[in-house]
Amino acid sequence: MDKIIIGVHGLGNKPPRDILEKWWQQSIAEGLKRIGHPRKEFNFELVYWADSLHPVPLNPDETDKSNDLYLSERYVPASKRIKNKPNGFREKFMNFFKRQRDKILFSERVHVNFPSFTDLIIKHFFKDLDIYFTQKCVEENKSDCLVKDIIREIITNALKKHKRKDILLIAHSMGTIVTYDVLINSERDVTIDSLVTIGSPIGVPFIFDKLKNDFNVDPDDNSKLRTPGNIKTEWINMADTEDKVAGSMDLSELFKFNSNNVKPSSMLVNNNYESEGIENPHKSFGYLRTPELAQIIDDFLCRGKSKIIIWIKGKFDTIRYKFLSS
């Protein structure tokens, strides 16, 4: 059976579809090269839904950093230099401020005692997520438009298009929430081999309870959410310890096993993304090139094939890659 890797991006405005898809491919290829299994070609498709919330994409040619369409974080290969930890007063103060902010943002105690406050947090810090959860339309004059339905349909159609293939589905950030939603609601129509969630906020208390509410589970009940029954092989959740959006990276205690004996397993990784000297351990490009994810991708692409053919092809790809790179 043919194999395909399908990506689902996260929240916020994005560069145009073709550029973002190319950057995801380059990030994956960088990871495969890093583990010694370079591939010049692999079947990949990015599910692009940013235009459902942001009609005008970020502009790679915009140079004015104050412009809303300025693209601040592009794909760049991992830096090989050793970074020094900031030790200036301003850096220390900003790091302290961020730690205190994160304690409030992701505190279960704050969420339980002040639920209205967590709603304000979502509205302020996660605008796209608020629109998705509250089912508002981007254009207020269209009362029959539900953004949640539009985004769900985009992802569902992409999965249905490739339903005769083995699918490795990689979802990032808010894309993991939408992907979970889609998989649960399309169990009869779509089957995937594996799911990898990267930088997922699903374990954040107020987001997890939102999901429980959406699926008619009492938020005060300790019941677990269902693992989608259409995941056949594995669900791996990856997080960098410095990625605050990922919140609780261990999802295994929050979900039940499905009929295929699958539920989330956790994997700590090092997201080394950096742009203009600023680290971002939540960025998709950094997750996509980690050796751990590269190994999962390589195992998926090789699964079910002859080991001899895999070995010969691996040697051929390595020689061809070195020749083309020279």
DAVENQUI-V668048 format. One record per backbone hydrogen bond with DSSP energy under -0.5 kcal/mol. NH is the residue of the N-H (numbers start at 1). CO is the residue of the C=O. E is the energy in kcal/mol with one decimal. If there is no record, write none. Layout:
NH/CO/E + NH/CO/E
//
This chain:
4/166/-2.5 + 5/43/-2.7 + 6/4/-0.5 + 6/168/-2.6 + 7/45/-2.5 + 8/170/-2.4 + 9/47/-1.0 + 16/58/-0.6 + 20/16/-2.4 + 21/17/-2.6 + 22/18/-1.8 + 23/19/-2.2 + 24/20/-2.2 + 25/21/-2.2 + 26/22/-2.5 + 27/23/-2.1 + 28/24/-2.4 + 29/25/-2.7 + 30/26/-2.1 + 31/27/-1.8 + 32/28/-2.3 + 33/29/-2.2 + 34/30/-1.8 + 35/31/-1.3 + 36/33/-1.4 + 37/32/-2.9 + 44/42/-0.6 + 45/5/-2.1 + 47/7/-3.5 + 47/45/-0.5 + 48/46/-0.8 + 49/47/-0.6 + 52/49/-1.9 + 53/50/-1.6 + 54/50/-2.5 + 57/55/-0.6 + 58/14/-2.5 + 59/69/-3.0 + 60/58/-0.7 + 62/59/-1.7 + 65/63/-0.8 + 67/64/-1.7 + 70/67/-2.1 + 71/59/-0.7 + 72/70/-0.8 + 74/72/-0.6 + 83/81/-0.6 + 92/88/-2.5 + 93/89/-2.6 + 94/90/-2.7 + 95/91/-2.4 + 96/92/-2.2 + 97/93/-2.6 + 98/94/-2.4 + 99/95/-2.1 + 100/96/-2.1 + 101/97/-2.4 + 102/98/-2.7 + 103/99/-1.8 + 104/100/-1.4 + 105/101/-2.9 + 106/102/-2.5 + 107/104/-0.9 + 111/107/-1.8 + 112/108/-2.6 + 113/109/-2.4 + 114/110/-2.5 + 117/114/-0.8 + 118/114/-1.5 + 119/115/-1.5 + 120/116/-1.5 + 121/117/-1.9 + 122/118/-2.2 + 123/119/-2.2 + 124/120/-2.3 + 125/121/-3.1 + 126/121/-0.6 + 126/122/-1.8 + 130/126/-2.4 + 131/127/-2.2 + 132/128/-2.2 + 133/129/-2.8 + 134/130/-2.6 + 135/131/-0.9 + 136/131/-1.3 + 140/138/-0.7 + 142/139/-2.1 + 143/141/-0.8 + 145/142/-1.2 + 146/144/-0.6 + 147/136/-0.9 + 147/145/-0.6 + 150/146/-1.9 + 151/147/-2.7 + 152/148/-2.5 + 153/149/-2.2 + 154/150/-1.8 + 155/151/-1.9 + 156/152/-2.9 + 157/153/-2.6 + 158/154/-1.5 + 159/155/-2.0 + 160/156/-2.6 + 161/157/-2.1 + 162/158/-0.8 + 162/159/-0.5 + 163/160/-1.6 + 165/162/-2.1 + 166/2/-2.9 + 168/4/-2.4 + 168/166/-0.5 + 169/167/-0.6 + 169/194/-2.7 + 170/6/-3.0 + 170/168/-0.6 + 171/169/-0.5 + 171/196/-2.5 + 172/8/-2.4 + 173/198/-2.2 + 175/172/-2.2 + 176/173/-2.0 + 177/173/-0.6 + 177/174/-0.8 + 178/174/-1.9 + 179/175/-2.3 + 180/176/-2.1 + 181/177/-2.2 + 182/178/-2.6 + 183/179/-2.8 + 184/180/-2.4 + 185/181/-1.8 + 186/182/-0.7 + 186/183/-0.7 + 187/184/-0.7 + 189/186/-0.9 + 190/186/-2.3 + 192/230/-2.9 + 193/167/-1.6 + 194/167/-1.8 + 195/234/-2.4 + 196/169/-2.9 + 197/236/-2.4 + 198/171/-2.7 + 199/238/-1.8 + 200/238/-0.5 + 204/201/-1.9 + 207/204/-0.8 + 208/204/-2.9 + 209/205/-2.2 + 210/206/-1.1 + 211/207/-2.0 + 212/208/-2.3 + 213/209/-2.2 + 214/210/-2.2 + 215/211/-1.9 + 216/213/-1.4 + 217/212/-3.9 + 221/218/-2.0 + 225/254/-2.5 + 228/226/-0.5 + 231/228/-1.3 + 232/192/-2.3 + 232/230/-0.7 + 233/193/-3.1 + 234/193/-0.9 + 235/263/-0.6 + 236/195/-2.4 + 237/265/-3.3 + 238/197/-3.2 + 238/236/-0.6 + 239/267/-1.9 + 243/240/-2.0 + 244/242/-1.1 + 246/243/-0.5 + 247/244/-0.9 + 249/247/-0.7 + 251/249/-1.1 + 254/251/-1.8 + 255/251/-0.8 + 256/225/-2.4 + 258/262/-2.1 + 261/258/-2.0 + 265/235/-2.3 + 267/237/-2.2 + 269/239/-1.9 + 271/269/-0.7 + 272/270/-0.9 + 275/278/-2.6 + 278/275/-1.9 + 279/277/-0.5 + 280/273/-2.0 + 283/280/-1.6 + 287/283/-1.4 + 288/284/-2.8 + 289/285/-1.0 + 290/287/-1.5 + 294/290/-2.4 + 295/291/-2.1 + 296/292/-1.7 + 297/293/-2.6 + 298/294/-2.6 + 299/295/-2.7 + 300/296/-2.3 + 301/297/-2.6 + 302/298/-1.8 + 303/299/-1.5 + 305/302/-2.1 + 310/306/-2.5 + 311/307/-2.5 + 312/308/-2.7 + 313/309/-2.8 + 314/310/-2.6 + 315/311/-2.3 + 316/312/-2.5 + 317/313/-3.1 + 318/314/-2.2 + 319/315/-2.4 + 320/316/-2.8 + 321/317/-2.6 + 322/318/-2.3 + 323/319/-2.3 + 324/320/-2.6 + 325/321/-1.8 + 326/322/-1.0
//
